[in-house]
Amino acid sequence: MRSRDARFDGRLYFGVTSTGIYCRPSCPAPPAKPEHLTFHPSAAAAQQAGFRACRRCRPEASPGSPEWSVREDAAARAMRLIGDGVVDRDGVRGLAAALGYSPRQVERLLVAELGAGPLALARARRADTARTLLEATTMSVTDVAFAAGFSSVRSFNATIRAVFAASPTGLRRAVRRARARAGDGAHPPAPAPELTLHLAHRTPLHGDSLFGHLIATAVPGVDAWLPDDGPRGALHRALRLPHGPGVVALAPPAGSSASSASSDTVAARLRLTDLRDLPTAVQRCRRMLDLDADPAAVDAALAADPALAPLVARHPGVRLPGAPDADEQAIRTVLGQQISTAAAATLGARLAAGFGEDLPESLRVPDGPVRLFPTAETLATADADDPRWPGMPGSRRATIRGLAAALASGAVSLDAGASWSRVRDELAGLRGVGPWSTEMICLRGLGDPDAFPATDLGTRHAAEAVGLPAAPRALAERAAAWRPWRGYAAALLWASSDHSVARIPAADHRPPPVPHPEEENTP
């Protein structure tokens, strides 16, 4: 706190008893006297202790704690589920059922770990969403209340006053005055349903390898890279959300260099059919870009290996290229087994054209996504001889149908609170899902920081180029020294390669055409 170290934003919060305000460690305000300080493990705990959010440092908008992305215990799984909106949709009982605990056990666990129970943590999340909507849109206060997940306008008003020491209209007036002083009148709040948000993260962030991987593995029609959308282009992605579809446009951050961004936010433009999905959409975008990671801790650990140290110096702040929907990512991963990245994208586009759902016109932009990827339920019930299946070996089609059936029935669970070790055991029982697919599903679908696809051809080639073993078994043994960051080591090796996943395409790059649903599915 004394050194205003931004690396600890989101890890802890401090309250000032003389002012009744709580802040993040990097707050620029003059430090308070030690006798007036209290420390809290979460924003919800500070709010429960009666503190209001600082208006200078916006502590409630800090990047999330990296703890919940790298741990597999019940508290971490609970935090991932709360972030995905499970408490708002299913209540504390739904959260407890997903974790396999009783509601009372979950309450005790979270209070001991975070100083607040699941309802208080969800309330803090709703308050942050409400503030975002008040400041970024022209929606009415009533619409903001229900879109943020509050059950009544009365509870909404009470929460906003308690957390921010201002009324909802007061918050909106304050941000408008600030914009006017900054001369930002050319960018007024957006009308719903499009919202422009800035997703916070810890620096540095290696944007080229993160966005390069997402662009290289994009499925035309579901994902779209638009190089002319903004200074460095934007990746548009169709989202399947609890209350309806949405589309997000994510822009690579600018920085001191093309590869390592110094900016501490990523711009995200969201178009939603139902604004109640905003918190879930934001959390899934954060997971897709791994924005809650602690790059300083990861880089320090990997740089201890002499073979990786030069790579860390050249590519600081690598992230795990994730996915907003783990079930979808699992199917896309199996679809891409033993074929090139480009061939996997083509097959994925044809599968989506045959079985996916078209996006409403209100969510579309020229050359952007046009449909959602098919659900596991749809693929599990599709006949094996359905002509909409793209051309592929019969064994691959059987594997996809088997995986889809396991996902649809719950035999394999890939929700935000899934246990990575349990998922590995579940996937091991499926025919045709091998070690490569299992590790890639855990790495990209679930964000497991220690997933390591030792059999991946790109990983092996990049390892060999820096003097590491190329044979899968020898590479896996060598990678044991990188635990628990083997997933980031794989991402670092990918970033060091000359493959398309390591860079953002050139400005004149154009994506392949989007298949039409009636187009003949040929290999």
N, C-alpha and C positions, 0 to 999 in steps of 0.2 A: 504493500500500500504506500509506504514512504517513497519508494522509487517509481511509483505509478507504472508498474510492470503490467502491460496489457496481456501478457501470457496467462495471467491468473484471472482475467475477466471470465465470468461464468463458472469458475471453480469455487469462488467464495465472494461474499458481500459483507460490507461493514455498515453498521448503523451508528448514527451520531445522536446520542441521547439528548444533547442540548438543543438540537434542531428538529428531531423526529424524522430525519431523512436517512435513507440508505443509499449506498453508492457501490459502484464497481471499483476494484483496486486502482484502475488507471484514471479515476476521476481527476480533472484538472483543478478542482476547487482547493483552496488552502487547507492543509491537513488539520484535523481536530486534535484536541488534547487527548492523550492516551486514556485518561480516566473517563472520557465521554464516549469511548468506542466499544461496540459489541460486534461480534463476528458471527456470520450465519452461513450455513452450507448451501442455501438456495434463496432465490428471490421470494418464494412463497413463505419460507421461514421468517425472513425479514418483515414481510407484510403481516404475517400472523403476530409478530412481536409488536406491531403497531407503527412501524416505520412507513413513510411515504417515499415513492421513487424520486430520486434526484432529477431535476429537469435539465441539468447540464450534461450528465454522463449517460442518462437513459439506461440504468442498470438492467431493467427488464428486457432490453433488446440486446444484451450481451450474447456472444456465441455460446452455444450449449456446452456444458462440461464435457470434456473428452472422456471422462470416466465411463459414461454410459455407452460409449461406442466400443470400448475395448474390454469391458468386463462381461462375464457370462452369468453372474449370480442373479438372484431373484430381484434385487433392488435395481440393477442395471436393466434387466428385461422389463421391469415395471415402468421405468422411466421411458424406455423406447415405446412401450405401448401407450402410455399417457401422451407422449408427443404425437403419436399417430391418431389420437382422438378417441381411444377406447372408452375412457371414463365418460366423455360427453355423449357417446352413442349408447353404451351398454351399462354405465354406472360402475360403482365400485365392485358390485357382484360380478359383472362381466370381466373386469380386470382380474379379480381373484380367480375366476374360473380359468382364464387364459393362462395364469401362472401355476394353477394347481394348488392354491392355498385358500384358506378361509379369508373372508373380508377382514376379520379382526387381526389375523396374522399379517396381512398386507399393510394394514394401518400401522401396526407396531413396527414393522420392518422399515417402512418409509420414514416414520417419525424419528426412529433411531439413526437412520442414515442421512436424512435431509432436513430434519427439524420440522417437517410438515407432512400431513397425510395426503392421500390421493385426491380428495376433494379440494384441498387448499392448493395443491400443485396444479390441478386442472383449472381452478379459479384464476390463478396467476397467468396461466396460458390464455384464458379467455380475455383477461384484462389487456394483455399485450395485443391480442388480435383486434380488440375493440379500438385501442388507441391507433393502430395501423389504419383501420377503416375510417376513423374520424379524420385522420390527417391526410390520407391518400385519396379519399373519394368525396363525392358530394351527396352520398346517401343520407337519408334522414336519420336522425338519432334513433328512432324506433327501429328502422330497418337494420341499423348497425347493431343494436342490442340483440336482436334475434339471429342475425348472421354470425355474431361472435359466439353464440351458443348459450346466451342467458335465457332463463325461463320466463323472465318478466322484465319490463322496463324499470320497475322499482328496484329489483336486485341489481340490475345493470348500473343505475345511477348511484346506488350505495357503494358498489364495488369501485367504480371509477373515482368517486370522492375519497374512499378510503386509501386507494393505492396511489393516486396521483394528486390528491388534495386540490382537485378542481372538478367542476362539472363537465359533462361531455361537451357542451357548447363552449365552455371556457377553454378546453383543450384545443378545439377547432379554431377558435379566435386567435389563440396564442400562436399556433403554427402559421396562420395566415399573416399575422403581423410580422413574424420572423421572415417569411418569404418576401413580404413587401420591403422590409429593411435590406434584404439581400438582393433586391432587384430581380427576383425570380418570378415575376408576374407572367412571363412567357410560358411557364409550366404550371398551370393551375391544377388542382386536384382532378383526377380522372373520374368520369361518370362510370358507375358499374355497367357492364361486368368486367371491364379491363382495369387491372390494378398494377401499378409499378412499384415494386418493393426493392429494397437493398438488403441483401442477406449478409449478415456479418460473419466474418471468419478471422482466424488468427493468421498473421503473415509469417513467412512468405507462402504463396500458393503458386505451384507450377502449373499455370493455366494451359500451356500448350499440350502437355501430355494428358492432362485431365480431359480437356475438351476434344483433343485429337482422338483419344480412345472412344469417347462417346460418339463422335462424328463417324469414325471409321466403322463402328459396329452398328450404326443406325439402320433401321428398317424403313425403306422408302414407303411413304404413306402414313406411317406411324410417327416417325421422326423426320425432321427436315433441317438441313444446314443452309441458312440463307446468308451468303457472304456479304450481301449489300445491306443487311439490316443492322445498322449501327457502325461504329468505327472499326470494329474487328469482326463483324458478323454476329449471328445469334443462332443458337440451336433451339429449334421448336420441337416440342415433345407432347404427344397426346397423353392425357392422364385419365385413368379410370379411378374415380373417387366415390366415396360412399353415397353421395346424393346425386350424382350425375357426372358426365364427362367434363373435362377441362383441357386447356392447352396452356403450356408455359413456354415462354421464350427466354432463354438464359444467355447472357452476353459474357464472353470471356473478359475478365478484368484487365484493365490497362495497368501498366506498372513501369518500373524503371527499365525493364527489358521485356522483350516479347515473351520470354519463358517464365520469368519469376515476378509475379505481380506484387507491387507494394501496396496497392489499394486494399483496404480491409473489408470491402463489400463486393458482392456480385449482384448485378442488376437482374431482376426477374420480372417479366410482364406476364400476368396471369389473366386468362379469360375463363370464367367459370359459369356453368349453368345454374349453380346454387352456391351462394356466398357462404353458406354454412360450412362448405368444404375448404375455406381458405386456410385455417390452421393446419389441417391435414395435408393440403397441397404444399404449403410452405415447408412443413417438416419432411415431406417426401423429396422435395427439391434439395433440401439441405443434405439428406441422406444420399441422394444421387451424386452430389458434388463433394461429399465427405467434409462439410464445412465446419463440423465440430471437432475436427482433428487437432492435435497439438503438434505442429510440424517441428518445433524446436526439440521436443523430446524424441520424436522419431528420427530426425536427422542426427542428433547426438548419438543415439544408439547405433545406427547403421554406419556412421562415420568411424566408429571404433574398429571396423573391419578394414584393413588396408586395401582390400580389393574394391570395396564400395566407397571409400572416402573420396576419391576423385569424382565419382559420379554424384555424390551428395553435394560437393562443391559446385559442380556445373549445373545440377538440377535440384536446387533446394525446394523443399515444400511440396513434394509429390503427394498426391491424394489417391485414394482408391476410387476408381470409376464405378459408381454404384448404379442403382436402378430404383425408380419409384414404386415398382411392383415386383416383388420377389418371385411370385408365381410366373409372371410373364417372362422374367429374366431366366428362370429355370428352363422353360420351354424353348426360349431362344438359344440358350446354351446348348441343349441337347440337339437342337436343329443344326447347330454349327459344328458338331463333332466331325473330325477328320476331313473337313473341307476348309477352303480359304475363307477369309473374312468377307470378301466380296460375294462369294457364292452363298454364304450364310445369309447375307443381307438380301440377296435375290430370293432365296427360298422363304425367308421371313416375310418379305413383301407379298409373295404369292399366297402364303398361308393367311396373312391378314386380309388380303383381297377376297379370298374365298370364304373365310369364316368370321372376319371382324365386323364390327358395327360402324356404320358411317357416322361421322361427327355432324352435329347440327350446323347449318350454314352460319349461324351467329358466331361460331368458334373458329371459322376458317379464315385464312389469309391466303393471298396468291402464293402458290408453290409451297404452302405449308402442309401440315398433317391433314389427312382427310378421313382417317378412321382410327378406331381403337384396335389394339391387338386382341385376338379372340381369347375368351376366358378358358380356364381349365375345364369347366363344366361343358362348354360348347364342344371342345375337342374330344373330351372323354365320351360324349354321346354320339359323335359323328361316326357314320358307318365307315369301315375300313376301305370300302370300294367307292366312296363318295368322290365324284370327279373333281371336286374343289380342292382335294389334296394336291399339293405341288409334287412334281416328279421327284422321287427319292426311293432308295431301296426299301423293300417291304419291312425289313428289320428295323430301319430307322423310324418308319411310320408306326410300327408296333411299340417301339420304345416311347415315342411321344405320346401315344394314346395311353400307355401304361402309366407314365408319369402324370399325365393330365388326370387320369382316374384316381391316382393316389392323392393328388392335390385336392381334387373335388371332394373326395370322401373324408379328408382329414388324416389319412394314413401317413402323409407327409405334410407337416405344418411349417410354412415359411412366413408366419406373421412377424411383426416387428419385434415381438418378445421371444422368438424362437431360440432354443438352446442350440448352439452351433454343434456341439458334440452329439446331441440327440439327432439333429438333422443328418449328420454324416451316417449315423447308424441306420436311419430310415432310408436314405438314398441307396445305401449299400445293398438293401434288399430288393431293389428294382432291377429288372433285367435290362441290360443295355446302357445303364448309367455307370460309367467307370470313374476312376480316380480323377481324371482331368475335369470331367463335368462336375463332379462333387465339389472339388476345390474352387472351380470358377463360380459355381452357384453360391457357395459360402462367401467367396470374396466379393463378387459383384452384386449378388442378390441380397445378402445379409450383412455385408460390411465387416466380415470377420477379419480383424487385422492380422491374424496369424495364418490365414489360408495361403497355401503355397502350391501352385500347379507346376510341380517339378517336371511333368511330362510335356508341358506346353512347349511347342517348337520355338515360339518367339522368345520365351524365357531362356531356353537352352542356348539358342544362338547368341543372345545378348550376354549370357553368362560366359560363354566361351570367348567372346570378344574381349572380356576384361580379365581373362586368365582363370576363371572359375571352371569347375568340371561341367561338361556338357551332358554326360550320362545321367539319366534321371535319378538313379539310386545314389550315385556319388554327390550329385547336386543337392538332393534332399538331406544327405548327411551333413554336407557343408552348411546348409541353410539352418541347421539346428542352432547355430551360434547366434542367429538373428532373432530368435524368439524373444518377445511375443510379437515382433514386427515383420514376420516373413511376408505378409501380404504387401506391405509397403516396400520391401526389398524387391518383390516381383514388379511392382509398379515402377520402381526406380530403374530396374533393368529394362523394362519396356520403354521408359522415357529416354534411355541412352541409345536405343536402337535406331536404325534408319527406316523402320516400318512406319506406315501411315498413322499408326496409333500414337506416335511420338510427337506429332505436330498438327497444328491447325492447317487445313487446306489453303492453297493459294487463293487470292481474291477472285480469280477467274474460274475456280472450280465450280462445276455444276453437278448436282446429284443425279443418279440414274432416274429414268422415268418411273412414275408410280404406276404399278399394274392396275388395270381395271378389273372389277370383280368378275366380269364376263370373259376376260382374256383367257385363252387356252393355257392351262397349266402344263407346260412341257419342261423337261429338265434343262 
